[in-house]
Amino acid sequence: METMTSGRVYVTVGGDELQSITYFDKENKRVKQINLDHTHKGMKLHTHHGYFHNENDSLKGASKLSKEEKAMVERITKLWDNKKSK
């Protein structure tokens, strides 16, 4: 059952690998998604903005991760690695 918490963040996992981190706003619409499992225009880790996959991206498409996004990826990765090691 999906929670409907305002401003939530979801991590999508496929098998043993992290695939994406998705941010939602207070109206439960997707704000952005950090892709962890594939490359986009040479960027391994990248962010797409908007409710649809790239509706608010620049003309180049996805963007590099911000400082806050990098911190979130590190936090999630650390938690995931700890869970897998148990």
Summary of the structure (lengths in Angstrom):
residues: 86
radius of gyration: 13.3
end to end distance: 25.4
largest distance: 43.2
contacts: 204
relative contact order: 0.16
helix: 21%
strand: 34%
